[in-house]
Amino acid sequence: MSDLLDDPNIGPEAVSEPLRRAIGERYLTYALSTIMHRALPDARDGLKPVHRRILFAMRELKLSSAGGFRKSAKISGDVMGNYHPHGDAAIYDAMARLAQDFAVRYPLVDGQGNFGNIDGDNPAASRYTEARMTAVAEAMLNGLNENAVDFRDNYDGTLTEPAVLPASFPNLLANGSSGIAVGMATNIPPHNIGELVDACLHLIKTPDARDDTLLNYIPGPDFPTGGVIVEPPENIAQAYRTGRGAFRLRCKWEVEDLGRGQWQVVVTEIPYQVQKSKLVEKIAELIQTKKVPILADIRDESADDVRMILEPRSKNVDPEVLMGMLYRNSDLEVRFSLNMNVLIDGVTPKVCSLKEVLRAFLDFRREVLIRRSRHRMAKIDHRLEVLQGLITAFLNLDRVIEIIRYDDDPKVALMYEDWSHVHQSTLSRAMDESEYRSPLAGVDVKSLALIADPEMEATGVLSESAPERAVPHSYAGRENGLSDVQAEAILNMRLRSLRRLEEEALVKERDALMEERAELEDLLEDESLQWAAIADQLREVKKTFGKDYVLDGQNVGARRTQFAEAGEVEEVPLEAMIDREPITVVCSKMGWIRAMSGHIDLTRELKFKDGDEGRFIFHAETTDRLLVFGSNGRFYTLSAANLPGGRGMGEPVRLMVDLPNEVEIVDLFIHKPGRKLLVASSAGDGFVVSEDDVVAQTRTGKQVLNVRGEASARVCTPVTGDHVACVGENRKVLIFPVEDLPEMGRGKGVRLQKYKDGGLSDAATFTLADGLSWLDPAGRTRTETELAEWMGKRAGTGRMAPRGFPRDNRFT
C-alpha cells in the first residue's frame, strides 16, 4: 500500500476516497440497478426490462401472431446483441416463461417445441424451439409506432428501445410478477383480464371508489393452474387494501366411484407454482413414512391435463379427512404471498394497493391516448398540407403541366408561383357545365379556389372587380406559393391521378380528415372525452380477451380459480380411519416385532431368529396404539396398523422409531387413554404419570423419566390399586400408599426405596385389602394379605421378602 501511495503516476484524488464511502456508493448503485432494471416490474406495463426487450425485438423481427415462427436462438440473440447485454441463457429462460401457459395467465409468447412442463422439466435448448408473439403481446405493443411512449438509446447508443410499452390492459395484475431485489422483493399473483377491465371501468366512472368496492369486480387472483382459494374474504380485502398479504390455495379434487363401495380421489388441478413431479414424490414419501396412514398409494395418470390418483387404505375413510391430512402435510395446499412492490412511475419503488396499481395504469393509458392523438393530429396536418397542394394543382392543371414541362427547376417554380390567381380558362371550364362537368359540379367555384388558398378572398382575387395580377417569376411570393412538401407531392403524382375522380376523392379525404381533426381537438381539450375513449378501448380489450377468449381451441378467458370456505377438518381418532381387526402383537427379546392376524393362542409356540426368543405377546386390534418404554426413560409410539405382517420374523422396532442401539426395551403395551402409570429407575426414583402425557407424535419419542449416570429406567406398570410395593436387588420389600408419590409429566421423581447396596429390582401397585400377589417358582399365584411387617414410609429400606418370593425379585 505504501508503494502505491509513493507512485508518482497516481494522483492524490485516486486514493483520497474513504473505503466506506466508496463501497457504500458502489453498493447503492448496484442496488438501484437491481431494483429498477432487474427485479421490480413497472406498474404501467407490468414488465421488467428483459421481458420488454424480448417483445420489442420480436416486433422488430415481425413475428406477429398470424405470421411464421423463428428460432428462439435468433430471438434471444437479437435481444442480447441489440438491447439486453446479458447472458443468452437468462434471456431464453425469461422468454420461455412467457410461453408457459402454466406459469403466466395470458402467455405473451407462442412457443413451438418443448418449452417445459408443469412437472418442472426445463425447456429444450433455444436452437430446438421456435416462437412468435401472441395476440395478447400485440395488444401490449399497440400504438408503439404512434409516439405513444418515450424511446431511449440502447446500451451502446446504436439503436433505440421503448422505455415502457403502451399496454392496452393492466398486464401487471393480469400476468403477475415476482422478483427479489436488494432489500426488497415483489410477488404479485395473476388475475382475470375481464375482471380487471370491469374494475378499471368502475374506477373511471367513480375515481374516488374505495378499495373494498373494487373487490366486487376482482374477487381475487386467477391462477393459470386453477385451484381453489380458501382464504376468508376479509383477509383478501385487507391484502388488496395494504398491498401485502397471503392467499391459501388448495388443489381441486373429486371423488371417483369405483363400484362395490370402493372409491378414489382424483386431483385435477394443483396449486400455482407447485411442480407436479415433486408433489408426487412428497406424497409418496408420506406413504412410505406412514405420516398419512390412511393413504395407500398415489399414481400420476396425467397427460395434457392433470390427473393424480389417491387411493385410500380403507373404503371407510372419509375423503374430507384424507384430503385434510394431505393439506397439512403436502403442497396440495400452499400459501401464496402477496407483495405489490412495483415501480409506480417507472422509477420509484412502492408497495401499492389494488386501487393504486389500477390508477397508475389508467393514468398511463390517458397519457398514451394524448400522445397518440397528438401524433395523429400531426399526421393529419401533414396530409392536409399535401391535399391542399394537390387540389391547387387540379385547379391550375394547365399551369402545373406547363411548369413541369418547360421549367428548368419545376419544384422551385411551383413553390414560388403565385397561385392566388386562378387562370380564367380553368374557372370558365369549371363554370361551363355543358363543356366540362367536373366531379365538383354544384360546388361554388369560389369555395374551390379557397381550398387552394384561403387568403384569396382577403386579397380580392375572387372579387369581380379585382384585376388579374401579374406576378413576375422572379418574385419570391412564398405566401401565395406552395410549400416544399406540397411541391414534392405534386411532382410525385402519377399521370393516372389526373383523372376527374381524383378531384372528388381529394375533397372527400380532406373533409374526412378535417372532421377527424376536429374530433381530436375536442378530445385533447375535454378530459371527460378522454376517459370515455379509454373506456371504449378497455371494453374492446374485454371483448377480445374476456371470458369468451379462445386460443388453440381452448377457452382461456374464463376464470379458472374458484373460491370456497376452508372447511377445517377436525382431528379424527385413528380408529375412525382404519378397519378394526383383531391381531396378536409379538415382540422378541432382540426387538423384532410383528402382528399376526387374529387373536391366536398366547401359549402357542412361535418361530424366532436363531438365538432369539419371545418376550412380549398380547392380543390387540389394528386401531390400537402401542407404547414402547426404553431404558433411557423415553416413550415411543407405534401404530398397530403399521406393524409388519406375521408371516415372517417381523422388523426391528429400531427401524420404526429412533431407539438407540444401546437402549433396551423395558416394556411394550397397548395405550389406554386416561390410565396412569408408575415409572421408576434402577436408582429407586420414580413418580406417577398420566398415560395420555407419554404418547409421542414423532419417531424420536418423548422423554418422561430422567436418568443419569449408571441408572436406567427399570419399571413401567399401570396404577391399579392404592398401594405401591417395591423390591430391591437386596430382596427387601417396602410397601407404602400410592398417594405418597407425586404425579408429574416429566422428571427424575422421588425416592421410592432406600438401598445400601444395589438398586430397584421391581415395583407394582395393588389394593391393600386384596393383598399382594406374585408367582412362586412353581408358577402358582401366591397372595399375602398380612403385610403390616412390610408397611412403611416412602424412601424406607423395607424388610426381607416373604417366604416363597421369586428369586428373580419380580412380582410378575
C-alpha positions in Angstrom: 0.0 0.0 0.0 2.9 2.3 0.8 4.4 1.6 -2.7 1.0 2.6 -4.2 1.0 5.9 -2.3 4.6 6.7 -3.4 3.8 6.0 -7.0 4.1 9.4 -8.8 1.8 8.3 -11.6 -1.2 8.2 -9.1 -2.7 11.5 -8.2 -3.9 12.2 -4.7 -7.5 12.1 -5.8 -7.1 8.4 -6.7 -6.6 7.3 -3.0 -8.4 10.1 -1.1 -11.8 8.5 -1.0 -12.6 6.6 2.2 -13.2 2.9 1.7 -16.6 3.0 3.5 -17.9 5.7 1.1 -16.5 4.0 -1.9 -18.1 0.7 -1.1 -21.3 2.4 0.0 -21.7 4.4 -3.2 -21.0 1.4 -5.4 -23.3 -0.9 -3.5 -26.1 1.7 -3.7 -25.5 1.9 -7.5 -25.8 -1.9 -7.7 -28.9 -1.9 -5.5 -30.6 0.7 -7.6 -29.7 -1.1 -10.8 -31.1 -4.3 -9.4 -34.3 -2.7 -8.3 -35.0 -0.7 -11.4 -33.6 -2.9 -14.2 -33.9 -6.5 -13.0 -36.3 -7.3 -10.1 -39.2 -4.9 -9.9 -41.8 -4.6 -12.7 -43.1 -1.3 -14.0 -46.7 -0.6 -12.8 -47.6 0.8 -16.2 -47.0 -2.2 -18.4 -46.2 -4.8 -15.7 -42.9 -5.8 -17.4 -39.3 -5.9 -16.4 -36.7 -4.7 -19.0 -35.8 -8.2 -20.2 -39.4 -9.0 -21.0 -40.0 -5.6 -22.6 -36.9 -6.1 -24.8 -37.9 -9.6 -25.8 -41.3 -8.4 -27.1 -39.8 -5.4 -28.8 -37.2 -7.5 -30.5 -39.9 -9.9 -31.7 -41.8 -7.0 -33.1 -38.8 -5.8 -35.0 -38.4 -9.3 -36.4 -42.1 -9.1 -37.5 -43.1 -12.2 -35.5 -46.8 -11.4 -35.4 -49.4 -13.8 -34.0 -50.6 -14.6 -37.5 -47.1 -14.9 -39.0 -44.4 -17.5 -39.0 -42.1 -18.8 -36.2 -38.4 -18.0 -35.8 -35.8 -19.9 -33.9 -35.6 -19.0 -30.3 -31.8 -18.7 -30.6 -32.3 -16.0 -33.2 -34.7 -14.1 -31.0 -32.6 -14.3 -27.8 -29.5 -13.5 -29.9 -31.1 -10.3 -31.3 -32.3 -9.3 -27.8 -28.8 -9.8 -26.4 -27.0 -8.1 -29.2 -29.3 -5.1 -29.6 -30.9 -4.4 -26.3 -30.0 -6.7 -23.3 -26.3 -7.2 -22.9 -26.6 -10.2 -20.5 -26.4 -13.9 -20.9 -28.5 -15.5 -23.6 -29.5 -18.3 -21.2 -31.1 -15.8 -18.9 -32.9 -14.2 -21.9 -34.1 -17.5 -23.2 -35.3 -18.6 -19.7 -37.3 -15.3 -19.5 -38.8 -15.8 -22.9 -39.6 -19.5 -22.2 -41.6 -18.5 -19.1 -43.7 -16.0 -21.2 -44.7 -19.0 -23.3 -45.6 -21.4 -20.4 -49.4 -21.4 -20.0 -49.0 -22.9 -16.5 -46.7 -20.1 -15.4 -48.4 -17.0 -16.9 -52.1 -16.5 -17.1 -52.0 -14.9 -20.6 -48.9 -16.1 -22.5 -47.1 -13.3 -24.4 -45.0 -15.8 -26.5 -46.4 -18.5 -28.7 -43.9 -21.3 -28.4 -43.4 -24.2 -30.8 -41.4 -27.1 -29.3 -40.6 -28.1 -25.8 -40.9 -25.1 -23.5 -41.1 -27.1 -20.3 -44.0 -28.5 -18.4 -45.8 -28.4 -15.1 -43.6 -31.3 -13.8 -40.7 -28.9 -13.6 -38.8 -30.1 -16.7 -36.6 -27.5 -18.3 -37.3 -26.2 -21.9 -35.3 -27.6 -24.7 -32.3 -25.7 -25.9 -33.0 -22.5 -27.8 -31.8 -24.0 -31.1 -34.6 -26.6 -31.0 -37.5 -24.3 -30.3 -39.3 -21.6 -32.2 -41.5 -18.7 -31.1 -43.7 -15.8 -32.2 -45.8 -13.3 -30.4 -49.4 -13.9 -29.2 -52.4 -11.6 -29.8 -52.0 -10.6 -26.2 -48.5 -9.5 -26.8 -49.5 -7.5 -29.8 -52.1 -5.7 -27.6 -49.2 -4.8 -25.3 -47.4 -3.2 -28.3 -50.4 -1.5 -29.9 -49.5 2.2 -30.6 -45.8 1.8 -30.3 -45.3 3.4 -33.8 -47.6 6.3 -32.9 -45.3 8.1 -30.4 -47.3 6.6 -27.5 -44.2 6.2 -25.3 -40.7 7.5 -25.0 -37.8 5.8 -26.6 -34.3 5.8 -25.3 -30.9 4.7 -26.6 -29.9 1.1 -26.2 -26.8 0.1 -24.2 -24.3 1.1 -26.9 -26.3 4.0 -28.4 -26.7 2.5 -31.9 -30.4 1.8 -31.6 -33.4 3.0 -29.6 -35.8 1.0 -27.5 -39.1 1.8 -25.7 -38.8 2.9 -22.1 -42.2 1.3 -21.5 -44.8 -0.5 -23.7 -48.3 1.1 -24.4 -50.1 -1.9 -22.8 -53.7 -2.0 -23.7 -54.6 -3.9 -20.5 -53.2 -3.9 -16.9 -50.6 -6.6 -17.5 -49.1 -6.2 -14.1 -52.1 -7.8 -12.5 -53.2 -9.9 -15.4 -49.9 -12.0 -15.5 -48.5 -11.1 -12.2 -44.8 -10.8 -11.4 -42.2 -11.9 -8.9 -38.6 -10.8 -8.1 -36.0 -10.3 -5.4 -34.1 -7.1 -5.3 -31.7 -5.6 -2.8 -33.6 -5.1 0.4 -37.0 -5.6 -1.2 -39.0 -8.1 -3.2 -42.2 -8.4 -5.1 -44.7 -11.1 -5.6 -47.9 -10.4 -7.5 -50.4 -13.2 -8.5 -52.1 -13.2 -11.9 -55.7 -12.1 -12.3 -58.5 -12.3 -14.9 -58.5 -9.6 -17.6 -62.3 -9.4 -17.8 -62.5 -8.7 -14.1 -59.6 -6.2 -14.2 -61.3 -4.3 -17.1 -64.6 -4.1 -15.1 -62.7 -2.7 -12.1 -61.0 -0.1 -14.4 -64.3 0.9 -15.9 -65.7 1.4 -12.4 -62.7 3.4 -11.4 -63.1 5.6 -14.5 -66.8 6.2 -13.6 -66.0 6.7 -9.9 -62.5 7.9 -9.4 -62.8 8.0 -5.6 -64.0 4.4 -5.3 -63.0 2.5 -2.2 -60.6 -0.4 -2.3 -63.3 -2.7 -1.0 -65.7 -1.7 -3.8 -63.2 -2.9 -6.4 -63.4 -6.4 -4.9 -66.9 -6.6 -6.3 -65.2 -6.9 -9.7 -61.9 -8.5 -8.7 -62.7 -11.2 -6.0 -59.2 -12.5 -6.0 -56.4 -13.9 -8.1 -57.0 -16.1 -11.1 -54.1 -18.6 -11.3 -53.3 -20.3 -14.7 -53.3 -23.7 -12.9 -56.7 -23.2 -11.4 -57.1 -24.4 -7.8 -59.4 -23.3 -5.0 -58.8 -20.2 -2.9 -59.9 -20.8 0.7 -58.8 -17.5 2.2 -61.5 -15.6 4.1 -62.9 -12.6 2.2 -61.8 -10.2 4.9 -58.2 -11.3 4.6 -58.3 -10.9 0.8 -59.7 -7.4 1.2 -57.0 -6.5 3.8 -54.3 -7.8 1.4 -55.5 -5.7 -1.5 -56.0 -2.7 0.7 -52.4 -2.7 2.0 -50.6 -4.4 -0.8 -49.3 -7.2 1.5 -51.0 -10.4 2.5 -51.3 -14.1 1.5 -53.8 -16.4 -0.1 -54.4 -20.1 0.9 -54.6 -22.1 -2.3 -55.7 -25.7 -2.5 -55.8 -28.3 -5.2 -59.1 -29.1 -6.9 -60.2 -32.7 -6.5 -63.2 -35.0 -6.8 -64.2 -38.5 -5.6 -64.4 -41.1 -8.3 -66.7 -44.1 -7.6 -65.1 -47.5 -8.4 -68.1 -49.6 -7.5 -68.7 -52.0 -4.7 -68.1 -49.3 -2.2 -64.6 -48.6 -3.4 -63.5 -45.1 -4.4 -60.5 -43.0 -5.1 -59.7 -39.3 -5.1 -58.7 -37.6 -8.4 -56.8 -34.4 -8.2 -57.4 -32.4 -11.4 -55.8 -29.0 -10.5 -52.8 -28.4 -8.4 -51.7 -25.1 -6.7 -49.8 -22.4 -8.6 -46.0 -22.8 -8.9 -46.1 -26.3 -7.5 -44.1 -28.8 -9.5 -46.2 -31.9 -10.0 -43.4 -34.4 -10.0 -42.0 -33.1 -6.7 -45.6 -33.1 -5.3 -46.0 -36.8 -6.2 -42.6 -37.6 -4.7 -43.5 -35.8 -1.5 -46.8 -37.7 -1.1 -45.1 -41.0 -1.9 -42.7 -40.2 0.9 -45.6 -39.5 3.3 -47.0 -43.0 2.4 -43.6 -44.6 3.0 -43.0 -42.9 6.3 -46.7 -43.6 7.2 -47.3 -40.0 8.2 -50.6 -40.3 6.5 -51.6 -43.9 7.5 -55.0 -43.8 5.7 -53.4 -43.2 2.3 -52.4 -46.4 0.5 -51.0 -45.3 -2.9 -50.6 -42.4 -5.4 -50.5 -42.6 -9.1 -49.8 -39.9 -11.7 -52.0 -40.5 -14.8 -51.6 -37.0 -16.2 -51.4 -36.4 -19.9 -52.1 -32.9 -21.2 -54.3 -32.4 -18.2 -53.6 -33.1 -14.5 -54.8 -36.4 -13.1 -53.4 -37.6 -9.9 -55.0 -40.7 -8.2 -55.0 -41.0 -4.4 -56.0 -44.4 -3.2 -57.3 -44.7 0.4 -56.2 -47.6 2.6 -59.8 -48.3 3.5 -63.1 -47.6 2.0 -64.3 -46.5 5.4 -62.1 -43.4 5.3 -63.8 -40.1 4.9 -62.4 -38.3 1.7 -62.5 -35.0 3.5 -60.4 -36.4 6.3 -57.9 -37.8 3.9 -57.5 -34.6 2.0 -57.4 -32.6 5.2 -54.3 -34.7 6.3 -52.7 -34.2 2.9 -53.4 -30.4 3.1 -51.4 -30.3 6.3 -48.5 -32.5 5.1 -48.0 -31.7 1.4 -48.2 -28.9 -1.2 -51.8 -29.8 -2.1 -52.3 -26.6 -0.1 -49.9 -23.7 -0.3 -49.8 -20.1 0.9 -49.2 -17.6 -1.9 -47.8 -14.4 -0.6 -48.9 -11.0 -2.0 -46.4 -8.1 -2.0 -47.3 -5.5 -4.6 -44.0 -3.7 -4.6 -43.7 -2.1 -8.0 -42.1 0.9 -9.8 -45.1 3.1 -9.6 -43.8 5.7 -12.1 -41.1 3.6 -13.7 -38.5 4.9 -11.1 -39.8 4.9 -7.6 -40.5 1.5 -5.8 -43.6 1.5 -3.7 -45.9 -1.1 -2.1 -49.2 -0.3 -3.7 -52.8 -1.2 -3.0 -55.0 -2.6 -5.7 -56.6 0.8 -6.4 -53.2 2.5 -6.7 -52.0 -0.1 -9.3 -55.1 0.3 -11.4 -54.9 4.1 -11.0 -51.3 4.1 -12.2 -52.4 2.0 -15.3 -55.3 4.3 -16.1 -53.3 7.5 -15.8 -50.7 5.9 -18.1 -53.4 5.0 -20.6 -54.6 8.6 -20.6 -51.0 9.7 -21.3 -50.8 7.2 -24.2 -54.1 8.4 -25.6 -53.0 12.0 -25.5 -49.7 11.2 -27.2 -51.3 9.1 -29.8 -53.9 11.8 -30.5 -51.3 14.5 -30.9 -49.3 12.2 -33.2 -52.3 11.6 -35.3 -53.0 15.3 -35.5 -49.5 15.9 -36.7 -50.1 13.2 -39.4 -53.4 14.8 -40.4 -51.9 18.3 -40.6 -49.2 16.9 -42.9 -51.7 15.2 -45.1 -53.9 18.2 -45.2 -51.0 20.3 -46.4 -50.4 17.8 -49.1 -54.0 17.7 -50.1 -54.1 21.5 -50.3 -51.2 21.4 -52.8 -52.8 18.6 -54.8 -56.2 20.5 -55.0 -54.3 23.6 -56.1 -52.7 21.6 -58.8 -56.0 20.3 -60.1 -57.5 23.8 -60.2 -54.5 25.0 -62.1 -53.6 21.9 -64.0 -52.6 23.6 -67.3 -50.2 25.9 -65.5 -48.7 23.0 -63.4 -48.2 20.9 -66.6 -46.6 23.9 -68.3 -44.2 24.5 -65.4 -43.2 20.8 -65.2 -42.6 20.6 -69.0 -40.7 23.8 -69.6 -39.2 25.0 -66.3 -35.6 24.0 -65.5 -36.3 23.6 -61.8 -40.0 22.8 -61.6 -40.0 22.3 -57.8 -38.7 25.8 -57.2 -41.1 27.2 -59.8 -44.1 25.5 -58.1 -43.0 26.9 -54.8 -42.6 30.5 -56.0 -45.5 30.6 -58.4 -48.3 32.9 -57.3 -51.3 30.6 -57.1 -53.5 33.3 -55.7 -54.6 34.0 -59.4 -56.7 31.2 -60.8 -56.5 31.1 -64.6 -59.6 32.3 -66.2 -59.7 29.3 -68.5 -59.8 26.9 -65.6 -62.6 28.9 -63.9 -64.5 29.1 -67.1 -64.4 25.4 -67.7 -65.4 24.8 -64.1 -68.5 27.0 -64.6 -69.4 25.7 -68.1 -71.2 22.5 -67.2 -72.0 21.7 -70.8 -68.4 21.7 -71.9 -66.9 20.2 -68.8 -68.8 18.6 -65.9 -66.4 18.3 -63.1 -67.0 15.9 -60.3 -67.2 19.0 -58.2 -70.2 20.3 -60.1 -72.6 22.1 -57.8 -69.7 23.3 -55.7 -69.1 27.0 -55.7 -66.0 27.8 -57.7 -65.1 30.5 -55.1 -65.1 27.7 -52.5 -62.9 25.6 -54.7 -60.4 28.4 -55.1 -60.4 29.0 -51.3 -59.4 25.4 -50.9 -56.3 26.2 -52.8 -55.6 29.4 -50.8 -57.8 30.6 -48.0 -56.3 34.1 -48.3 -57.6 34.6 -51.9 -60.8 36.2 -50.7 -58.9 38.6 -48.4 -56.6 39.7 -51.2 -59.5 40.4 -53.5 -58.5 37.8 -56.1 -62.0 36.4 -56.4 -63.9 39.7 -56.4 -65.5 40.7 -59.7 -63.7 44.0 -59.9 -60.3 42.6 -59.0 -57.9 42.9 -61.9 -55.7 40.0 -62.9 -52.4 40.2 -61.1 -49.3 39.6 -63.0 -46.6 38.4 -60.7 -43.2 38.1 -62.2 -41.5 34.7 -62.0 -38.6 36.2 -60.2 -40.8 37.5 -57.3 -40.4 35.4 -54.2 -44.0 35.4 -53.2 -43.9 32.4 -50.8 -47.0 33.5 -49.0 -49.0 32.6 -52.2 -46.9 29.7 -53.3 -46.6 26.1 -52.4 -44.6 24.6 -49.6 -41.8 22.2 -50.1 -44.0 19.3 -49.1 -46.8 20.3 -51.5 -44.4 20.8 -54.4 -42.8 17.4 -53.8 -46.2 15.8 -53.7 -47.3 17.3 -57.0 -44.1 16.2 -58.7 -44.5 12.7 -57.4 -48.1 12.5 -58.6 -48.7 9.8 -61.2 -50.3 10.7 -64.5 -53.2 8.4 -63.8 -54.0 10.6 -60.8 -55.1 13.3 -63.2 -58.5 11.6 -63.7 -61.6 13.6 -62.8 -62.5 11.2 -60.0 -59.3 12.1 -58.1 -60.6 15.6 -57.6 -63.6 14.2 -55.7 -61.5 11.8 -53.8 -59.2 14.5 -52.6 -62.1 16.7 -51.4 -63.7 13.7 -49.6 -60.4 12.8 -48.0 -59.9 16.4 -47.0 -63.3 16.6 -45.4 -62.9 13.4 -43.5 -59.5 14.5 -42.2 -60.9 17.8 -41.1 -63.7 16.1 -39.3 -61.3 13.7 -37.6 -59.0 16.6 -36.7 -61.9 18.5 -35.1 -62.7 15.4 -33.0 -59.1 15.1 -31.9 -59.1 18.7 -30.9 -62.2 18.2 -28.8 -60.7 15.1 -27.3 -57.5 16.8 -26.3 -59.4 19.7 -24.7 -62.0 17.6 -22.8 -60.9 15.2 -20.1 -64.3 13.5 -20.0 -64.0 12.6 -23.7 -60.5 11.2 -23.0 -61.8 8.9 -20.2 -64.7 7.9 -22.5 -62.3 6.9 -25.2 -60.2 4.9 -22.7 -63.3 3.1 -21.5 -64.2 2.2 -25.1 -60.7 0.8 -25.6 -60.9 -1.3 -22.4 -64.3 -2.6 -23.5 -62.7 -3.7 -26.8 -60.0 -5.5 -24.8 -62.6 -7.3 -22.7 -64.4 -8.3 -25.8 -61.2 -9.7 -27.3 -59.6 -11.3 -24.2 -62.6 -11.7 -21.9 -64.4 -14.8 -20.8 -65.0 -15.9 -24.4 -61.3 -15.7 -25.4 -60.4 -18.9 -27.2 -56.8 -19.9 -28.0 -55.9 -23.2 -29.8 -59.4 -24.4 -29.4 -59.5 -23.8 -25.6 -61.3 -21.2 -23.7 -58.6 -19.4 -21.8 -60.6 -16.3 -20.9 -62.9 -17.7 -18.3 -62.0 -17.7 -14.6 -60.1 -20.8 -13.6 -59.5 -20.4 -9.9 -62.6 -20.9 -7.7 -63.4 -19.8 -4.2 -64.6 -21.9 -1.2 -64.5 -21.9 2.6 -61.6 -23.5 4.2 -63.7 -26.2 5.9 -61.1 -27.1 8.5 -61.1 -30.9 9.2 -61.0 -31.8 12.9 -58.6 -34.3 14.2 -60.2 -37.7 13.9 -59.1 -40.7 16.0 -57.0 -43.3 14.2 -59.6 -46.0 14.8 -62.1 -44.0 12.7 -59.7 -44.2 9.7 -58.6 -47.8 9.9 -60.6 -51.0 9.7 -60.8 -52.5 13.1 -59.4 -56.1 13.0 -58.0 -58.4 15.7 -54.3 -59.0 15.7 -51.7 -60.6 18.0 -48.6 -58.5 18.7 -45.4 -60.5 19.0 -42.1 -58.9 20.0 -38.9 -60.9 20.5 -36.2 -60.4 23.1 -33.9 -58.8 20.4 -36.7 -56.3 19.5 -38.2 -57.8 16.3 -41.9 -57.1 16.2 -44.8 -58.4 14.1 -48.6 -58.5 14.0 -50.3 -61.9 13.4 -53.8 -61.9 12.1 -56.5 -62.7 14.6 -56.2 -63.5 18.3 -54.1 -66.6 18.5 -53.3 -68.8 21.5 -50.8 -66.9 23.6 -49.2 -70.1 24.7 -48.6 -71.3 21.1 -45.1 -71.9 20.1 -43.7 -69.4 17.6 -40.7 -69.2 15.5 -37.9 -66.6 16.0 -34.5 -66.0 14.6 -31.6 -68.1 15.7 -30.5 -67.0 19.2 -33.7 -65.0 19.7 -36.8 -65.8 21.8 -40.2 -64.3 22.5 -40.6 -61.6 25.1 -43.9 -59.8 24.6 -47.1 -61.3 23.2 -50.6 -60.0 23.6 -53.9 -59.5 21.8 -54.6 -56.1 20.2 -56.5 -54.5 17.4 -55.4 -52.6 14.3 -56.8 -49.4 15.7 -54.6 -49.6 18.9 -51.5 -47.6 19.6 -48.6 -49.3 21.2 -46.3 -47.7 23.8 -42.6 -48.7 23.9 -40.7 -47.7 27.1 -37.0 -47.6 26.7 -34.3 -47.9 29.3 -33.4 -44.3 28.5 -36.7 -43.2 30.1 -38.3 -42.3 26.7 -41.7 -43.4 25.5 -42.1 -44.3 21.8 -45.4 -44.7 20.0 -46.3 -47.3 17.3 -49.4 -47.8 15.3 -50.7 -51.3 15.4 -52.0 -51.0 11.9 -48.5 -50.2 10.6 -46.8 -53.3 12.1 -45.4 -55.8 9.6 -47.3 -59.0 9.0 -46.8 -62.2 10.9 -45.7 -64.4 8.0 -42.0 -63.6 8.5 -40.0 -62.7 11.5 -41.1 -59.1 11.5 -39.0 -55.9 11.6 -36.8 -54.4 14.2 -38.5 -51.8 16.4 -35.4 -49.6 16.0 -36.3 -49.1 12.3 -39.7 -47.8 13.2 -38.7 -45.4 15.9 -35.4 -43.8 16.8 -34.5 -46.2 19.5 -30.7 -46.2 20.1 -28.8 -49.5 19.9 -27.6 -49.3 23.5 -31.1 -48.8 24.8 -33.2 -51.8 25.8 -36.9 -52.2 25.7 -38.3 -52.1 29.2 -41.9 -52.6 28.4 -44.3 -52.8 25.4 -48.1 -52.5 25.9 -51.3 -51.1 24.5 -52.1 -47.4 25.1 -55.2 -46.9 27.1 -56.3 -43.2 27.4 -56.9 -41.9 30.9 -54.8 -44.6 32.6 -51.9 -43.7 34.9 -48.5 -45.3 35.0 -45.9 -45.8 37.7 -42.4 -45.3 36.2 -39.2 -45.8 38.2 -35.5 -46.0 37.6 -32.9 -48.6 38.8 -31.8 -46.0 41.3 -35.1 -46.2 43.1 -36.6 -42.9 41.9 -40.0 -42.7 40.3 -43.4 -41.0 40.0 -46.9 -41.4 38.6 -47.6 -40.1 35.1 -50.7 -39.9 33.0 -50.6 -42.2 30.1 -52.0 -39.5 27.9 -48.9 -37.4 28.5 -46.4 -40.0 27.3 -47.8 -40.5 23.8 -45.2 -39.3 21.3 -46.0 -37.7 18.0 -42.6 -38.3 16.3 -40.1 -41.1 15.8 -37.8 -39.6 18.4 -40.1 -40.4 21.2 -40.9 -38.4 24.3 -38.6 -38.1 27.3 -40.5 -38.8 30.6 -38.2 -40.3 33.2 -34.9 -38.6 33.5 -32.0 -41.0 34.3 -28.3 -40.1 34.8 -25.0 -42.0 35.2 -25.3 -45.7 35.7 -29.1 -45.5 36.4 -31.6 -46.7 33.8 -35.4 -46.9 33.5 -36.4 -50.2 35.2 -40.2 -50.2 35.9 -43.3 -49.1 34.0 -46.6 -50.5 35.4 -50.2 -49.4 35.4 -51.5 -47.9 38.7 -54.3 -50.3 39.6 -54.5 -50.1 43.4 -54.0 -47.8 46.4 -50.5 -49.0 47.5 -47.1 -49.5 46.0 -44.8 -52.5 46.6 -41.1 -52.1 45.9 -38.4 -54.8 45.9 -34.7 -54.1 45.7 -31.9 -56.2 44.4 -31.2 -56.9 48.1 -34.6 -58.7 48.2 -36.0 -56.2 50.7 -39.7 -55.2 50.2 -41.3 -51.9 51.0 -45.0 -51.1 50.8 -46.4 -47.5 51.0 -49.5 -45.7 49.8 -49.7 -44.6 46.1 -50.7 -41.1 47.2 -47.2 -40.6 48.6 -45.9 -40.4 45.0 -46.3 -37.2 43.0 -48.0 -37.1 39.6 -45.7 -35.5 37.1 -45.3 -35.1 33.4 -41.5 -35.4 33.3 -38.7 -35.6 35.7 -36.5 -37.7 38.0 -39.2 -38.4 40.5 -38.8 -39.0 44.2 -37.2 -41.8 46.2 -39.3 -44.9 46.4 -36.9 -47.1 48.5 -33.5 -46.6 50.0 -30.7 -49.0 49.2 -27.3 -49.6 50.8 -26.2 -51.8 48.0 -27.7 -52.3 44.5 -30.8 -50.7 43.3 -34.5 -51.2 42.5 -35.5 -54.6 41.0 -39.2 -54.2 40.5 -42.3 -52.3 41.7 -46.0 -53.0 41.5 -49.3 -51.4 42.6 -52.1 -53.3 44.3 -55.1 -52.9 46.5 -54.1 -53.4 50.1 -57.4 -55.1 51.0 -56.9 -57.7 48.3 -53.3 -58.5 49.3 -50.0 -58.6 47.4 -49.7 -61.4 44.8 -46.7 -62.9 43.0 -45.8 -66.1 41.1 -43.9 -68.7 43.1 -41.1 -70.7 41.5 -43.6 -73.4 40.6 -45.7 -70.9 38.6 -48.6 -70.7 41.1 -50.0 -67.4 42.2 -49.5 -66.7 45.8 -51.2 -63.9 47.7 -50.1 -62.4 51.0 -52.6 -60.4 52.9 -50.8 -59.9 56.2 -48.5 -57.1 55.0 -48.0 -55.0 58.2 -44.5 -56.2 58.5 -43.5 -54.6 55.2 -45.6 -51.4 55.5 -43.5 -48.2 55.9 -42.9 -44.7 54.8 -41.8 -43.9 51.3 -38.0 -44.0 50.9 -37.6 -46.5 53.7 -35.3 -49.6 53.4 -38.0 -52.2 53.9 -37.8 -55.8 55.2 -36.7 -59.1 53.6 -39.2 -60.5 51.2 -41.8 -63.1 52.4 -41.0 -66.8 52.2 -41.6 -68.1 48.7 -40.9 -64.8 46.9 -39.4 -65.4 43.4 -35.6 -65.5 43.2 -35.6 -63.0 40.3 -37.1 -60.4 42.6 -40.0 -59.8 40.2 -43.7 -59.6 41.1 -44.9 -60.9 37.7 
